[in-house]
Amino acid sequence: MIHLKLCFNQENEVDVIGLTGKSTVQEFFDAVDEFLIENPLPCEACKENCCKGRFKINMDSISAKKIARGKMERIIPKLFVDVGENKLEVFMVAGQKKCRHLDGLGRCLIYKERTASCRTYICIPRSKCYNILEASIVAEMHHAMRAEYLNAVIKDPATPAAAIEPAQALLQEVIDSSVAYGCNNYSEILIKDCVRSDFAHSNVTDEDVHLFQEIIRRADA
């Protein structure tokens, strides 16, 4: 059985090996964790202030379910949401606000349940393949989170009646195009199903998709 792993390539970039058509999102996350244990990042000497800064972090559906402990209606109102021009963005952190899941020393309080955005972030040079996987997985998980948010909006008694039908239409559109919606674990999701170029916010191009498909084709041959 091929084991998905991260390693340094000849260009000294973090690269992915052992990737196949059956590789799951959970396997990728496990590979990232294993790599970081073996190759700790120089965080103490870094001035980037990761996790403690003021920036946007996409929320994802599986992480939200785990953080909410089955009470999604409690966590949804705490997410920062941008809506406009047919765009719906659901953030754990957005703009000028700091992450609420850090303790007084800046340590993550939800490390085992942290979002895909946090799980895949490595601040050292990464290969093209790694960047494709990161962008694709984060985009898919965030896309599924939109459905969770819309579900909450539709069920909320405070939602105006006129907003229900448009929300239902958008919800169905998201569900029809999502491979992660309804999943409770990252192990249920194949990486190959996430790599697509039709999410404008994912920065994945048709060229990236073709490159990934060629990598998978060679691995599965």
Sequence and secondary structure as in RCSB ss.txt:
>XXXX:A:sequence
MIHLKLCFNQENEVDVIGLTGKSTVQEFFDAVDEFLIENPLPCEACKENCCKGRFKINMDSISAKKIARGKMERI
IPKLFVDVGENKLEVFMVAGQKKCRHLDGLGRCLIYKERTASCRTYICIPRSKCYNILEASIVAEMHHAMRAEYL
NAVIKDPATPAAAIEPAQALLQEVIDSSVAYGCNNYSEILIKDCVRSDFAHSNVTDEDVHLFQEIIRRADA
>XXXX:A:secstr
    EEEE TTS EEEES  TT BHHHHHHHHHHHHHHS   GGG  S TTTS   EE  HHHHHHHHTT HHHH
GGGSEEEEETTEEEEEEE TT   TTB TTS BSSGGG  HHHHH   S B HHHHHHHHHHHHHHHHHHHHHHH
HHHHH TTS HHHHHHHHHHHHHHHHH SSTT SSGGGSBHHHH  S  GGGT  HHHHHHHHHHHHHHH 
